Amino acid sequence: MSRKKWIVKNFDKDTATHIAEELDISPYAALLASARGIKTADEAREFFDLDESIPADPFDFPDMYKAVKRIKAALENFERIAVYGDYDADGVTATTLLYSYLEMQGADVVYAVPNRHTEGYGLSYNAIDNLSRMGAKLIITVDNGISSVEEAEYIRQLEMDLIVTDHHLPSDVLPNAVAVVDPHRHDCILEFKDYAGVGVAYKLICALEGEENEVTDSFLDLAAIGTIADVMPLYNENRSIVRRGTALINDSDRAGIQALIEVSGLDGKPIKSGTVAFGISPRINAAGRIGSADRAIKLLLADDYDEANLLAREINDDNSERQQTEQGILAQAVAQIDENPSWKYDRVLVVSGDGWHDGVIGIVASRLVEKYGKPAIVITKDGETAKGSGRSFDGFSLYDALCACEPMLDHYGGHTLAAGLGLDSDRIDEFRKAINDYADKTEFPDPVQNIDFKINPSVVNVELLDVVETLEPFGAGNPQPVFGLYNMTLTEITPIGAGKHLRLGLRRGDTALSAVLFRMTQYDFPFAVGDVVDVAAVFDSNEYLGQIRLSILVKNIKLHEMDDDILFAGMRQFMRLMHGSAGQYADILPDRGFIAEVYKFVRSQGKWRHGEELLCKRLGLTADQYAKVCVAVEALTELGTLVYDGDGNLTLPEENVKVNLDDAPVLRRIKEFEG
């Protein structure tokens, strides 16, 4: 759990009061709406009551008329149609949706998805040849195809037609196809464009039907799963698709979805966007990450429950294998970072390993971002070649960073928050330096923990669940509300779940609360009973013996006394110093007595693993001394008076060493800058 800068969102109390009165909703719900930028009662009405929203006309999508005309001709002439999808959950649900609809219309239809490991993303010449041999006359892509310019020409040479449906950003040149249906085309007139690949496929069947009706509505469960899985922003029509789709999942007669619900341990529980995101979607994705995504499509197409149950269990096993593989690679990545203490000064973490599973390195990168609060790129090496996957956070574009490193990359692609790349294995160190040199020259953002609003612990009760429920569905663009519980005293720290998680006792005044912190061991938890902390939490429901209770789930936690603005200013000042940037550093130059106090404390502990902020706290210092503590620690480690062990702990060396503090490079650097 990385240290983030906490930012409480702004809201207008008068506006919230007006919205609450106008819509007759909870004042807390109105405050949450105001914090999300809703300014009028009409905007709030649209946000809370989606039944009145009008879906976009599917014929406002570019080339939709052409696509419908060609598909109807194929249906009338009983031409073989091939639906070509992708191996992730968006592509799988889009493939299932369009294939099922066309089969319902009596089409001669087949489907194909590439293998992540042997074929990679998108149309390939080998796939096109296979579809040609199968007798396909029309290929329809879903969730891919917008960049298949050369492949489109090859399809024409083989006397087949191509319709592209995609939601990725197009280049300046579009594929030469019968139709290219993509809301991100420059000539698209739609106001809302952020559909998932399955969302575009859904709008295609709406166009084929002529309107939304019972037939198109029956596919909303698939549309919702793919939209959630691809982390599409949940506003406008996506919000409607997910709300209606999750309602359908709760009452689904689709055997594959029911089987997935059972193996996910969700049977009998209400299905919300969060349960789809963390229960259903990862299992569909696991089929493509570990083996072939074709099994996930067969599962969603299954009519026989026994067949669906067998496939669901197989995919669930894949998900368990994915989790174990992910944890193994994550442990190796963390160990690699611990073994290279200088990397803590890197803006962007770059780790690599031989034979790491390419299907999970993106997930591992996400875990590293969460743990260290830095963009991360995880690279798997296969002999002389390597490929990587990276993740970032708002304010630092991975794609732009890779563009700056283009000369040393074989290929790269992606967007602001996620990207992939390929390079020679012997250039990884060079790449690490290059991307960090780029990051040093940009205005690097602080990782942020957003708080919807502070809440008094005395009003935290089960009734707040109804307030939270009114904002469903949650996802990108509409995250689950995060409440700030400030000035709370830690009264209890108890390991649960075989020691993998913690239960925390919290108290302020006469109010005592219990909260759960997942994926945190007592060994790694930096705080102690008696510490006064701020807690960023989400509220969820928990049913026990038929009674609904409110669960407090910790998203982040920090010391209450440490002023964030001062602390992060100190972090930036110290990082500038370590990167050799000229500046004023006299105020963070520690004297011998200060450095001695830091050394004595670490010696008294035997080892220290909780970073400089907690060290500052234990020394009785305030946030304005943080950078000075960092300099002291750096000087002591540079001289070997303190060392980092293989687990990242700051500890004493095996043998005592006599040193001259003036020899520490970091202290000399400050003195040089100060003249």
N, C-alpha and C positions, 0 to 999 in steps of 0.2 A: 504494500500500500504506500504509494508515493506521497510526498508532501506537496500539497497544492495550495494555491492562493484562493482563499474563500471570498466569494463575491455574492452578497445578498442582492437579489433582484429588486429593482425599483417597482413600486406599484402606487396607484393613485387611490387613496382611501375613499375620496368622494365619488370617484367613478365606480369603484367596487360597491359602494353603498347603493348607488343608483341602479347598478346591474342587479344586485341582490333583490332590491324591491321590485324592479320591473319584471324580473323573471321568476320571482318568488323562490329563490334558491338560497342555500346557506351562504352567509357572509364569507366563510372561509373559501368556498368554491369561487365566489366572485373575486376574492383577493388573489387566488391562484390564477384565475383568468386574466386579471389585470397585470399580474407579474409576467404573463406570457404575451403581453402586447395588445390585448383586447381592450379597446377604448370606448366602444359604444354598446348599447343594449342589443342592437341589431347584429353586431359581430358576435356577441356572446350567444345570442339565440341560434345563430348558424353553427357556432362551435358546440353547444350543448345539445341541440336538437337537429340531428342530421336528416331526419325524415323529410324535411322541407327542401333539402339541397337538390339541385338539378344537375344530373350528370352531364358531362361534356358530350356534344354530338360527335359520335365516332367518325362521321364524315368530315369533321374539321381536321382530322389527322391527314397529313400529306399522303397522296396516292391511295387513299382508302377506297375511292370509287374504282380505281384500276384493279386493286387487289380483289375486291368483291366480284367484279365482273369476270376476272380470270378464274377465280375459284369456282364460281357458279358454272362457268363453261366446263371446267374439269368434272364437276359433279354430273352435269347433263350428259357428257360424253364418256363418263365412267373411265376417265384417265387415272392412272395411278398417281397419287399425291404422296410426297414424302415430307414429313414434318421433321426438321433437323434442329435439335435443341442444344442444351449445355448440361454439364455434369453437376452444377450446384442446385440448391433447392429452388431458386427462381427458374432456372432452365428446366428442371425436372417437372415442376408444376405447370409451366407454360406448355411443355411438350404434351403432358397428360391432358391438359385442358383442350388444346386444339385438336389433338388426335381423337379424343373422346367425342368432341362435338362433330367432327367430320364423319366419324364412324356412325354416329347417331343419324346423320343425314344420308347414310347409305353409300358413302364414298369408298372407293378402293384406296385405302390409306395405310401407309406404313410409317414408322418413326425410326430415328437414329439419334444417338448422342455420342460424342467422342469420349475416348478414354483419357482421363486427365494425365496419366503417366506415360502413355505411348503415343498419343495423338495431340494432346494439348487443346487449347481453346479454339473454337470456331471451325468454319468449313476448311476442309483439307482436300487436296486432289485425290487422295486415296478414298476418302468418304464419298466424294462425288462419283468416282468410278464405281464404287459399290452400289450406290443408288441407281446409277445408269444401268448396271447389270441387272438390278431388280426390276427394271422396266418403268422407273419413275419418269413422268413427263413434266411434273411440276414439283419443285422443291420450295417449301416455305420454311424459312428460318424463324426461330423464336429465341429471344434473348441473345442473339448474335447476328452477324452478317453485315453490319454497317461498314466494316473495314475490309470486307472480302471483295475488293475491286478486281484483282487478278482472277480469283476463283469464279467470279461472276462471268468473266469472259470465257473461261474454260467450260462453264455450264452451257453457254450459248453454242460453243463449238460442238458440244455433244448433243445439240438440238433438244435441250430441255429448257424450260422456263424457270425463272427464279422470282420469288416474292420474299423480300426481306422485311421482317418485323423485329424491331430492336429498340432499346432505350439508351444505348450508349452514345457518346458524343461522336458525331460524324467528322471526317476530315473534309478537306475542300473538294475532294472527288468522291462522288457517290457510286456504288456499284451499278453497272449497266443491267438493270433488272426490270421486269414488268412493272413492279411497284416497290418502293422503298418507304415503308411505314415506320417512321421514327419521329417522336414528338420534339426531338432536339434538332431537327433540320432547320436551317436558317429561314426557310419559307413557311414554317409552321405558324398558324394563327392562334393556336391554343394559348390561353392565359396560364393554365396549369400544365406543366410538362413532366413532372417528376414521377411518372409511372414506372413500375418495375417491368421487366420483360413479360411477366405473366399478366400485368395490367394492360399492356399493349395487345397481347393475345386475346384478353377478355374483351377489349373494345372491338377487336376484329370480329369476334363472334356476335357481338351486339350489332355490328354493321351488317353481317350476313343475315341476322334475324330481322333487321329493320328497326328493332327497338329492344329495350330491356323487357324481359318477360319471365315466365316461370322457367323456361329452358335456360336462358342466360343466368338467371339467379341460382340455378342448381350448380353452377361452376364457381360461385363466390368463395366456397371453402378453399379451393385450390388457389384462387386469386389472392386470398388473404394470407395463406401460408407463404407464398412466394414473395409477396410485398413485404411482409414482416422479415423474412429471412434475408432479403437483399437490403435491409435497413433503409428502405425508402421513407422519406418524410411523411408523417401521418397527419397531413392536413388536406383540405379540399377533398377531391374524390377518393384519394387513398384512404382517408379516414372513414369514409362511408363504406368502401370495399372491405376494410378490415373489420369494422363493427358488424356489418351484415354477414361477413364471412365467418367470423368467430361464433356468431349466433347459430349459423348453419352447422358448424363443427360440433357444437354442443348437442345438436339433434341430428347428427349425420347418419345416413344409412350407407355411406361409402365404407365397404369392408376394410379397405386398406387403412383409412384414417382411424377407424375404430380399433384396429389391431395395433396401430402405432400408439394410440392413447393408452391401451392396456399395458404394453411393454414399457411405456414411459412412466408407469405408476400413477397415471392421471385419471384412471377410471373412477367415475363417481364424483370427480372434482369439476368445478366450473372452469371452462376453457376460456382464457383471456389472451390478449396479445402477448403477455409475458410468458404464459405457459406454452404458447406456440413457439416463441423465440428461444426458450431454454429447454423445452421438452420435445417438441415435434420436429422443428426445423433442423437441429443439429443431427438428428438421426437420418433424415433425408440427405443431408450434406455428407454424412459419414459414408454412405454407400459409394459416392463418387471419390471421396478422399482415400478410402482404404482399398476399394475394389472398383466395381463398375456401377455407374449410376443407373444402368438399365434395370437393375433389380428394384430400385426405388420406383421407377415408372411402372414396372409390372405389379408392384405392391399397390400403387394408387389406382391401377386399372382393374385389380382383382375383383371378381364377382363372388368367388367362393371364399367363405371366411376361413376355412382350414388352410387354403393356399395363402391367404393374406397373413394369417397368424404365423405360418412358417417363415414367410419372407420378412415379416416384421421382427421376428426373433433373430433372424440372420443379420438384419441391418442393425438391430440393437447390439448384437455381438460386435459388429463393426465399430459402433460408437464407443463401446467399452475399450476396444483395441485402440481406437483413435485417442481416447482419453489417456490410456497408459503410455502410448507412444509420445503424446504431447507432454506428459509429465516427465518422461525420461529425457526428452530433448530440453525441456525447460530447466531441469536440474543441471544438465551439462552446461547450458548457456549461463546460468547463474554462477556456477563454479568457475567458468571461464572469466566472467566479470570480476569475481572475487580474487582470482589469481592475477588480475591485471589492475591494481588499484588506481593507476593513472587514468584508466578509462572513465573514472567517476567525473573527470573534468571534460569529457567529450560531450558535445551537444547532442550527438546522434550515436546511439549504441549500435555497433556492428559486430555480430558474433557469427561463427561458422563452425561446421563440423563435417566429418566424412560420413556420407551415407545417411544424413538426417532425412526423414521421410518428407518428401516435397508436398504431401497432402496436408501437413499440419504446421508447417513452418510459419504460415501467416497467423495462425492462432497463437503460436508461441510468441511471435512478435507483439501481438496484442497484450499478452500476459506481461511481457517485459515493459511495455509502455505503462501498464497499470502499476507495476512494482516500482519502477524507477522514475516515472514522470518524465520520460524522454522519448522522442521518436526512436524506433528500433527497427533494425533490418537483420533478419535471420537468413543465413546462407548455407545451403547444403552443397557439399563438394562431391563430385563424381569423377575422380581422376583429375584430368587437366581442366575440366570445365566445371562451372558452378552456377547455380541459380538461387535467387533469393526472393524473399517476400518481406515487405516493410509495412509498418503502421505508424501513424502520427496522431496529432491532436490539432484542434483548431488553432490556426495562426502560423503553422509551419507546413508548407506544401512539399510533400515527398516528391511529387512529380517534378516540380521546379528544381528540387535539389538533384534529382537524377539527371535532368537536362544539363545541369552544370557539370556533371561528371560523365557526360556522353562519350568523350574520347576513349575512356577505358572500359566502356560497356559494350557487349555484343548486341544487346537489345534491352529495351525497358518499356514500361507502359503503366498506366494506372491513372490515379487522380490525386487530389490533395491529401486524403487521409490514408490511402492504401495504394501500394504500387508493387510491381514485380520487376525483376531484372535478371540478366545473364551476363557472366563475365568469365575470364580465365581464372582458375584457382590461384595462380601465383600473383594475381593483382589485387587480392582482397585487402591486404594491408595498405596498398596504395589508394584503394577506393575508400577505406576508412578515413585516411588522412584527408582525401579530397572532399568528401562530403562534410567533414567537420570544418575544413577550411571555408567551405561555402556557408555553413551554418554560422560560423564566427563573423562573417561579413554581413549577415542579415540581422534584422531586428527580431531577435529570438523571443518568443512569447513565454510567459509563465504558464505552467499547467494550472487549470482553474477548476475549482469545486464550486459549482453554482448552488446557491441556496434559494429556494422559492420564497421563504420567509422564516424568520425566527418564531419559535412557538414556546409558550410557557409550559413547562412539563406538567403543571397542574391541570391543564385542559386536554392532555393526551388521553383519549379514551376510545372505545370501540365505535362511537358515533362518527369519528373522523373517517372511518372506512367508507361510509356513505358519501362523504365529501370527495374522497379520492376516487371513488367509483364513478362519479359524475364526469370525470375528465378522461375516462377510458375512451378508446384504446390508446395505450402508451407505446411509444417507439420513437424513432428518429423524428425530430421536429416537435414532438410532444412527449417528452420524457416523463416518467413517473415523478410526482412531486417530491422534492427533497426538503425536509424540514430541519431547521437548525435548533438543536438543544444546547444552549450556551451555559457556561459556568456550572457544569455538572461535576460533582465529586465522585471519583471511582471508589466504590465500596467493595467490589468483588470482581475477581478475574478467575473464571472457572473453565477449564478445558472441557469440551464436549465433542461428540462425534469421533471417538477414538483419538482425541487430542488434535484433530485437524481444524477445529473451530473453537471459538470462545463465547462464553456467556458473560456479559458485563453487568455488574450492578452499578446504577447511577443514582445520585441523590442531589436534589437542590431544595433546601429548606425542609418542609415536611413531606415532600413528594419523592417517592422512590420508584424507579423504573428498572426493568430488565431488558437488555438488548442483546442481539446476537451479531457477532462479527465472523463472517465465513472466511475460510482459507487463511487463517492466521493461527499459528501455534503460540503457546505461552512463551516459548523460547524466543520467538521473533517479536513478540508484542513489546513495544518500547516503554509503556507506561506502567506505573505501580499504583497499588491501592493508596488512596490519599491524594493522588494527583487531581488537579482541577482541569477539566478538559471541555472542549466543545465537540459536539457530535453531529455529523451530518447523517441523517437517517431517512429511510423510506418506511412507510407504514403498510403492512400487509395483513391479511386475515389468516387465522389459524384455527381450524376446527378441532376441538378436543372434547370427547364424550358428548358430542352433539351440540356443544356450545361454541359460538364464534368468539374468538379472542383477537385482540390486536397484537401483532408482532412488530417489534421495532428492529429493523435490520440496518446495521451500521454500514454506511458507504465510505465514510472517512472520519478521522478523529485527529484532533490536534490539541496542543497545550493552550489553555485559555489565556494565560498571561502574555504569550508571545504575540506582539503586534505584527500582523501580516505585512503591512506596507514597509515597516522598518526591516523586518526579517528578509523579505525578498529583495529589498534594496541592497542589503548586505550580501546576499547570495550573488547578485549581479556584479557587485563590486569585486568580490573575491574571484569570480570566474573571469572577469576582465584582467585581473592581475595574473591569474594562472595562464591566460592566453597571450600574455605579453603586451597587452594594450596599455598605452600611456594614460596616466591619470593621477589623481590625488589619492595617496594611500597612507599618509601619515597617521590618520585616525585609526587605522587598523594594524599598526605596527606594535606588536606586544613587547613589553620589556621582559627582562630575565625572570622577574618575580611572577609575572603572569604565566609565562611558559612553564615555570616550575610548578605552579598550582595545577595546570592541566596534566602535567606528567605525574604528579603525586596522586591525583584522583584516579587516573587510569591504572596506576600501579596498585592502588588500594582495591580496585575492582578485579584485578587479575587480567581481565579482558573487557573490551567495550565494543558493542556491535550496533549501537542505536544512534549513531550519527552525532553531528556537532550541535544540532538544536537541543537535543536532550542533554548533551554534555554541558551546554550553556546553562540549562535549567538546574542540573544537579550541582553546578558550581555556584548557584545563586546569582547568576548574571541575567541581564535582560537582552532583548532582541538586538539592541544597538551594539552589543558586544559579540554578536554571532560571527561576523567576518574575522574579528580578531582571534576568536577561538579556532576558526578554520586555518588561519595563518600559523598559529601555534602548533596545531596538529601536523600541518604540512612540514614545518621546520623540524619537528621531532622525528617524523618518518624519513625525511630526506637525510638526516644525520644517522639514522639507524637506532636512535634511542628508544623509539617505538617502532613496531613493525606490524604489518597485516599478515595474519595467518591465511591458510588456504580457504577458510570459511568466511573471510572478510572481516574478522574480528581484529580490532586494534589491541595489541598486546605488547609485552616486553620481549626483547630478544633473548635467545638462549644464553648469551654471554653479555655481561655489562660492557659498554663501550664508553670511552672518554672522548668527549667532543668539545668543540668550540662553537658556541651558538652562532657566532659571527660568520661561520662557514656555511650556514644554511642558505642555499640558493634563493629561496623565497624572501628571506630577510635582506639579502644583498640586492635583490631586484627592487624591493621597496625603496631602499636607500638610494639606489641609482635613479629611480624615478623622482625622488624627492631632491636630488642634487646634493 
